[in-house]
């Protein structure tokens, strides 16, 4: 058994550089799940980076459209949305849309970015959310939403990158050579989760979220009013926040918040 001495150990860094890393499966997912919250954090002087896992090339109903053309168009739309929201950085990983899998390659890509940006918290899809379906007896005309497999895959990739890899100095040791040291993310927020426990007042940035969503012109099919639907949902979440938490707000975004690391009082003082 190899002998380990204190001088050999490489402890994980715990002081963040960015407030949040929002990880979406496709262009527009981060806007939907955390667009207003991201804009709010930016207004508060915090740094936010968005990560888009796939190339978005299955996000169209036109089968003859060039994949390269669609990929670049969707990335332009996402950059425009990020600029509106004030997002300081956006990363496109370009894994194949519709075929995202939890592999060494996808996990390592996220470990690399988490060590590079060192976000205090990570925001992403809830991998446990498979089906969103109203009771057909209560709402006979409503249909179910089957959560996209890329959404669930993204959530699982994020979890497996968060633990143990991003904070483990023996995981992907080639990253150490690049100066990407192990790091501990403090919290993870899952958006659009049935196990929501946190509501954020986004009344002052909800309008920005709607404008950002309208940047994604390739995803507008004229089937419903995007503005009306998202405003209605944000009002619904605000009412839920009032009932469940006693909070008073006009619009809310909701999350399932999970703590992974709580800094000591000494670390909090040193970080100021």
C-alpha positions in Angstrom: 0.0 0.0 0.0 1.4 3.4 -1.0 2.4 5.6 1.9 0.6 8.9 2.1 2.1 11.9 3.8 0.4 15.3 4.4 2.8 16.8 2.0 1.6 14.5 -0.8 -2.1 15.5 -0.5 -3.7 18.0 -2.9 -6.8 19.4 -1.2 -9.6 20.7 -3.3 -10.0 24.5 -3.7 -13.2 25.7 -2.0 -13.2 29.4 -2.9 -15.3 30.1 -5.9 -14.6 32.5 -8.8 -18.1 32.5 -10.3 -21.4 32.5 -8.6 -23.1 30.1 -10.9 -22.6 27.7 -13.8 -25.9 27.0 -15.6 -25.8 23.8 -17.7 -28.5 23.1 -20.3 -28.8 20.3 -22.7 -29.8 22.5 -25.7 -29.7 26.1 -26.6 -32.7 27.8 -24.9 -32.8 25.3 -22.0 -30.9 27.5 -19.6 -33.1 30.4 -20.6 -36.2 28.4 -19.8 -35.0 27.0 -16.5 -32.9 29.8 -15.0 -32.9 32.8 -17.4 -34.5 35.3 -15.0 -32.5 34.1 -12.0 -29.2 34.3 -14.0 -30.1 37.9 -15.0 -30.9 38.7 -11.4 -27.5 37.4 -10.2 -25.7 39.4 -12.8 -27.5 42.6 -11.7 -26.3 41.8 -8.2 -22.7 41.9 -9.5 -22.2 38.2 -9.6 -20.5 36.3 -12.4 -22.5 33.6 -14.3 -21.4 31.2 -17.0 -23.7 29.1 -19.2 -22.8 25.7 -20.7 -24.7 24.2 -23.6 -24.1 20.4 -23.8 -25.4 19.6 -27.4 -25.2 21.1 -30.8 -28.9 21.6 -31.0 -29.1 20.1 -34.5 -32.3 18.1 -33.9 -34.2 21.2 -32.7 -36.0 21.8 -36.0 -39.0 20.4 -38.0 -37.2 20.9 -41.3 -35.4 17.6 -42.1 -33.5 18.9 -45.1 -31.8 21.8 -43.1 -28.0 21.6 -42.9 -26.9 20.5 -39.5 -23.9 22.9 -39.6 -26.2 25.8 -40.5 -28.7 25.0 -37.8 -25.9 24.6 -35.2 -24.4 28.0 -35.9 -27.8 29.6 -36.0 -28.8 28.2 -32.6 -25.5 29.3 -31.2 -26.0 32.8 -32.5 -29.4 32.9 -30.9 -28.0 31.7 -27.6 -25.2 34.3 -27.6 -27.8 37.0 -28.3 -29.9 35.8 -25.4 -26.9 35.7 -23.1 -26.0 39.3 -24.1 -29.5 40.4 -23.2 -29.3 38.7 -19.8 -25.7 39.9 -19.1 -24.2 36.4 -18.9 -20.4 36.9 -18.9 -19.5 33.6 -20.6 -21.1 30.8 -22.6 -19.5 27.5 -23.5 -20.8 25.2 -26.4 -19.7 21.6 -26.0 -21.4 20.5 -29.2 -22.2 16.9 -28.3 -24.8 15.4 -30.8 -28.3 16.6 -30.1 -30.7 13.8 -29.2 -27.9 11.3 -28.5 -26.3 12.7 -25.3 -24.9 10.0 -23.0 -23.2 9.8 -19.7 -19.7 8.9 -20.7 -16.1 9.5 -19.7 -15.9 12.1 -22.5 -19.0 14.1 -21.4 -18.1 13.9 -17.7 -14.5 15.0 -18.3 -15.8 18.0 -20.4 -17.8 19.2 -17.4 -15.1 18.5 -14.8 -12.7 20.6 -17.0 -15.2 23.6 -17.1 -16.1 23.3 -13.4 -12.4 23.4 -12.4 -11.8 26.3 -14.8 -14.7 28.5 -13.7 -15.0 27.3 -10.1 -18.7 28.2 -9.7 -20.1 28.4 -6.2 -23.3 26.6 -7.4 -24.3 24.6 -10.5 -27.8 24.9 -12.0 -29.1 22.2 -14.3 -31.9 19.7 -15.2 -33.3 17.3 -12.6 -32.4 13.8 -13.9 -35.2 12.3 -11.8 -37.8 14.3 -13.7 -39.0 11.8 -16.4 -42.7 12.6 -16.8 -44.7 15.8 -16.1 -48.4 14.8 -16.4 -51.6 16.3 -14.9 -54.3 14.0 -13.6 -56.4 13.2 -16.7 -59.6 13.1 -14.5 -58.9 16.6 -13.2 -57.6 18.0 -16.6 -59.0 15.8 -19.4 -57.8 18.1 -22.2 -54.2 18.5 -20.8 -51.4 16.4 -22.2 -48.3 15.1 -20.5 -44.7 16.3 -21.1 -42.1 13.5 -21.5 -38.8 15.0 -20.4 -36.3 14.9 -23.1 -33.6 12.2 -22.7 -30.9 14.8 -23.3 -32.3 16.7 -20.3 -32.1 13.7 -18.0 -28.7 12.7 -19.4 -27.4 16.2 -18.7 -28.5 16.0 -15.1 -26.8 12.7 -14.6 -23.6 13.8 -16.2 -23.5 16.9 -14.0 -24.1 14.8 -10.9 -21.3 12.3 -11.8 -18.9 15.2 -12.6 -19.8 16.9 -9.3 -19.0 13.8 -7.3 -16.4 12.6 -7.0 -14.5 13.7 -10.1 -14.3 17.5 -9.9 -12.9 17.5 -6.4 -10.8 14.4 -6.7 -7.1 15.0 -7.5 -6.8 11.5 -8.9 -9.7 11.9 -11.3 -8.5 13.0 -14.8 -5.0 13.7 -13.6 -4.0 15.1 -17.0 -6.1 18.2 -16.0 -3.6 18.9 -13.2 -0.9 19.4 -15.8 -3.2 22.1 -17.4 -3.4 23.9 -14.0 -7.0 22.8 -13.4 -6.9 21.8 -9.8 -9.6 19.9 -7.9 -12.5 22.1 -6.7 -15.6 21.7 -4.5 -18.9 23.1 -5.8 -21.0 24.3 -2.8 -24.5 23.8 -4.1 -26.6 22.4 -7.0 -29.9 23.8 -8.2 -32.2 21.6 -10.3 -34.8 23.5 -12.4 -38.3 22.4 -13.4 -38.2 19.8 -10.7 -41.2 18.2 -9.0 -39.2 18.3 -5.7 -38.8 22.1 -5.7 -37.9 23.7 -2.4 -36.5 27.1 -3.4 -38.2 30.0 -5.0 -36.4 33.1 -6.3 -38.1 36.4 -6.8 -37.4 37.3 -10.4 -40.0 40.1 -10.7 -37.4 42.6 -11.9 -35.8 40.4 -14.5 -38.8 38.4 -15.9 -39.1 40.7 -18.8 -35.5 40.1 -19.7 -36.1 36.4 -19.7 -39.0 36.7 -22.1 -36.9 38.8 -24.4 -34.1 36.3 -24.3 -36.4 33.4 -25.1 -37.6 35.4 -28.2 -34.0 35.4 -29.4 -34.4 31.6 -30.1 -36.3 32.2 -33.4 -35.7 28.6 -34.6 -37.7 27.3 -31.7 -40.8 29.5 -32.3 -43.4 27.5 -34.1 -46.4 29.7 -33.6 -48.3 27.1 -31.5 -48.7 29.4 -28.5 -47.7 32.7 -27.1 -44.3 32.2 -25.5 -44.6 35.4 -23.6 -48.1 34.5 -22.2 -47.1 31.0 -21.2 -43.9 31.8 -19.4 -45.5 34.8 -17.6 -48.4 32.6 -16.5 -46.0 29.9 -15.2 -43.9 32.4 -13.3 -47.1 33.8 -11.7 -48.1 30.3 -10.7 -44.7 29.7 -9.1 -45.0 33.0 -7.2 -48.4 31.9 -5.8 -46.9 28.5 -4.9 -44.1 30.3 -3.1 -46.7 32.3 -1.1 -48.5 29.2 0.0 -45.5 27.0 0.7 -43.0 29.6 2.0 -45.0 32.7 2.9 -43.1 34.7 0.3 -44.5 37.7 -1.5 -43.5 38.1 -5.1 -45.0 38.8 -8.6 -42.9 36.3 -10.6 -40.8 33.4 -9.4 -38.4 30.7 -10.8 -38.3 27.5 -8.8 -35.5 25.0 -8.0 -34.7 21.9 -6.0 -31.7 23.2 -4.0 -29.1 20.7 -2.7 -26.2 21.7 -0.5 -22.9 19.9 -1.2 -20.4 21.9 0.9 -20.8 24.4 3.6 -17.7 26.7 4.2 -16.4 27.1 7.7 -16.7 30.5 9.3 -12.9 31.0 8.8 -13.3 30.3 5.0 -16.1 32.8 4.8 -14.0 35.5 6.5 -11.0 34.8 4.3 -13.2 35.0 1.1 -14.3 38.5 1.9 
